[in-house]
Amino acid sequence: MSCRCSEISRCNRDITTLGQMIHQLTLLRSEDAKVKGELEKLGDASYTAITPRNILSLVSYEEKLNDPISRLRKSMLGDCIDEKRRLEGICKSMQNEDNAYHKEEEEKKKNNQ
């Protein structure tokens, strides 16, 4: 068993970074909704602006342009949440190990005096 203070510090920094990423990805949810709304408006405007034979597929395509980005954002958010939880578990384990190590070191110092 050894001191884990530096690993704990790095782990906590990673957890903080993931927390910030989760926050930003969550904020993007409202931006996704705005983009989706604008794309739906574009689809509606296509009915009045142009009249190709394939207008229905064009409108459908316009309305779904943001779907891949939205799915990717949701996937990234889930991955970040899972990784943050995993690191929190690892960090807690390292903290327990580190506390035991430092307690043992203190006991050794007291016994040597």
Secondary structure, DSSP 8 states (H G I E B T S, - for coil): ----HHHHHHHHHHHHHHHHHHHHHHHHHHHHHHHHHHHHHHHHHHHHH---TTHHHHHHHHHTTTHHHHHHHHHHHHHHHHHHHHHHHHHHHHHHHHHHHHHHHHHHHHHH-
